[in-house]
Amino acid sequence: MEHPPQRTLSGTSCGVRFASFGAPLEVIELEQSEIPVPTSGQVLVQMEFAPVNPADLNVLEGKYGTLPALPCVPGVEGVGRVVSEGPDLGELAGGLISKRVLLPHGFGSWKRYGVVQASELVLVPEDVPVHQAAMLRINPATALCLLENFVALKPGDWVVQNAANSGVGRSVIQIARARRLRTLNVVRRGGLDKELCGIGADVVLEFGEGLGARIREVTGGVLPRLGLNAVGGESALALAKTLSESGVLVTYGAMGLQPLRIPNGLLIFKDLSFRGFWVSRWYQNASQAERDRLFKKLLNWAAQGILHTPVEAVYPLEEARAAVAHAMRAERSGKVLLQG
Ligand SMILES: NC(=O)c1ccc[n+]([C@@H]2O[C@H](COP(=O)([O-])OP(=O)(O)OC[C@H]3O[C@@H](n4cnc5c(N)ncnc54)[C@H](OP(=O)(O)O)[C@@H]3O)[C@@H](O)[C@H]2O)c1
């Protein structure tokens, strides 16, 4: 039986858009546009929260692996509620209104309203804290894949990572703790030990001279087989040097904007492997069953408080410029979110 849309919204609503690549604060602008009407198989979603991630800034700058056609709405992830249903939803019809959902890749989450194919929706149970849901699809998913997809780790094994106080780094710490893995967490500034140990880090080390020796000392000479690199340059090299024979260094970020330099000896005498990871590719290649498994784990952990990413500030969508400026600051204590 055909169901009519439950509630139609009309009028205009606010969103961020950019029409050229460049300095983020110079290229973003607020725009009012017509609230879209969901068509066959679609629902209308009202965005609740969406983070400003480094990848969003890189896209605005035109410095990302893939770039969208312009003009376009930024924002790779977020969470929202279904506010109206379009036609042809089959057995889903009538059951989606008010449901909280993760916004899909390609939605452009820095806007108040958007339409989504109902088949792409990931439902979010109400016991998952809404801020956590807004940040689940990218960083915690990346952390889980980094820990599961490269080296077969067993309880007690060490993992070493840099940018350990980043969103991904914190998720790595929390998931590793849940898996009884031990983490060596390299950060670029002091004063983070208490906070990171409080969420499950085993060891926190400031990047600098003698990193390898300091790691050998705390692990009793046992070397990690997996290294996770979000910085590049000297930091990545230092991480690689701490790995055990046949260890794997996975690069997933380049916060330091410096290329990886790999000495021949690390390949010849230590047989290290250097791999890369991009969560967008993972989503593209994963089966529905693999995606369902990942979301089930992440949503459960978020509901239980096992996964928690701190939020430093929340800005209304209308203050997106201030939010972006805030997200570009160094030494934040958490993420910056936009509120729809
Ligand atoms: N490949 C993928 O699929 C994938 C998925 C998710 C994220 N990422 C990447 O992972 C990285 C972290 O993302 P996030 O959202 O977790 O970041 P975030 O929460 O915004 O935190 C940024 C982190 O980077 C550190 N940092 C900034 N500039 C640095 C530099 N020059 N040298 C060393 N550390 C620096 C910051 O340290 P301070 O606190 O000291 O400022 C902070 O720990 C980004 O590069 C992002 O693009 C990649």
The ligand as a Tripos MOL2 file, in Angstrom:
@<TRIPOS>MOLECULE
LIG
   48    52     1     0     0
SMALL
NO_CHARGES

@<TRIPOS>ATOM
      1 N1         42.5450    7.7730    6.7270 N.am      1 LIG1
      2 C1         41.3410    7.8410    7.2850 C.2       1 LIG1
      3 O1         40.4030    7.1320    6.9100 O.2       1 LIG1
      4 C2         41.1350    8.7990    8.4100 C.ar      1 LIG1
      5 C3         39.9870    8.7260    9.2030 C.ar      1 LIG1
      6 C4         39.8630    9.6140   10.2760 C.ar      1 LIG1
      7 C5         40.8590   10.5420   10.5180 C.ar      1 LIG1
      8 N2         41.9170   10.5920    9.6920 N.ar      1 LIG1
      9 C6         43.0300   11.5300    9.9110 C.3       1 LIG1
     10 O2         43.5250   11.3210   11.2140 O.3       1 LIG1
     11 C7         44.0900   12.5150   11.7080 C.3       1 LIG1
     12 C8         43.4850   12.8300   13.0710 C.3       1 LIG1
     13 O3         42.1100   13.1380   12.8960 O.3       1 LIG1
     14 P1         41.2030   13.4410   14.1830 P.3       1 LIG1
     15 O4         39.8500   13.8200   13.7330 O.co2     1 LIG1
     16 O5         41.3490   12.3100   15.1300 O.co2     1 LIG1
     17 O6         41.9790   14.7210   14.7360 O.3       1 LIG1
     18 P2         41.6260   15.7330   15.9210 P.3       1 LIG1
     19 O7         40.7860   15.0440   16.9340 O.co2     1 LIG1
     20 O8         41.1160   16.9720   15.3050 O.co2     1 LIG1
     21 O9         43.0570   15.9810   16.5630 O.3       1 LIG1
     22 C9         44.1370   16.4470   15.7990 C.3       1 LIG1
     23 C10        45.3930   15.8740   16.4140 C.3       1 LIG1
     24 O10        46.5030   16.1020   15.5790 O.3       1 LIG1
     25 C11        47.5910   16.6080   16.3670 C.3       1 LIG1
     26 N3         48.4000   17.4370   15.4870 N.ar      1 LIG1
     27 C12        48.0230   18.5290   14.7960 C.ar      1 LIG1
     28 N4         49.0520   19.0080   14.0700 N.ar      1 LIG1
     29 C13        50.1140   18.2170   14.3450 C.ar      1 LIG1
     30 C14        51.4710   18.2310   13.9300 C.ar      1 LIG1
     31 N5         51.9450   19.1430   13.0830 N.pl3     1 LIG1
     32 N6         52.2920   17.2610   14.4020 N.ar      1 LIG1
     33 C15        51.8270   16.3300   15.2700 C.ar      1 LIG1
     34 N7         50.5470   16.2730   15.7010 N.ar      1 LIG1
     35 C16        49.7020   17.2150   15.2440 C.ar      1 LIG1
     36 C17        46.8960   17.3880   17.4670 C.3       1 LIG1
     37 O11        47.7650   17.5690   18.5570 O.3       1 LIG1
     38 P3         47.5750   18.7720   19.6290 P.3       1 LIG1
     39 O12        46.4410   18.3610   20.5220 O.co2     1 LIG1
     40 O13        48.8660   18.8240   20.3070 O.co2     1 LIG1
     41 O14        47.2350   20.0360   18.8430 O.co2     1 LIG1
     42 C18        45.7400   16.4420   17.7700 C.3       1 LIG1
     43 O15        46.1670   15.3670   18.5660 O.3       1 LIG1
     44 C19        43.8060   13.5860   10.6410 C.3       1 LIG1
     45 O16        44.9190   13.6810    9.7980 O.3       1 LIG1
     46 C20        42.6360   12.9910    9.8710 C.3       1 LIG1
     47 O17        42.5180   13.4870    8.5570 O.3       1 LIG1
     48 C21        42.0910    9.7470    8.6530 C.ar      1 LIG1
@<TRIPOS>BOND
     1     1     2 1
     2     2     3 2
     3     2     4 1
     4     4     5 ar
     5     4    48 ar
     6     5     6 ar
     7     6     7 ar
     8     7     8 ar
     9     8     9 1
    10     8    48 ar
    11     9    10 1
    12     9    46 1
    13    10    11 1
    14    11    12 1
    15    11    44 1
    16    12    13 1
    17    13    14 1
    18    14    15 2
    19    14    16 1
    20    14    17 1
    21    17    18 1
    22    18    19 2
    23    18    20 1
    24    18    21 1
    25    21    22 1
    26    22    23 1
    27    23    24 1
    28    23    42 1
    29    24    25 1
    30    25    26 1
    31    25    36 1
    32    26    27 ar
    33    26    35 ar
    34    27    28 ar
    35    28    29 ar
    36    29    30 ar
    37    29    35 ar
    38    30    31 1
    39    30    32 ar
    40    32    33 ar
    41    33    34 ar
    42    34    35 ar
    43    36    37 1
    44    36    42 1
    45    37    38 1
    46    38    39 2
    47    38    40 1
    48    38    41 1
    49    42    43 1
    50    44    45 1
    51    44    46 1
    52    46    47 1
@<TRIPOS>SUBSTRUCTURE
     1 LIG1         1 GROUP 0 **** ****
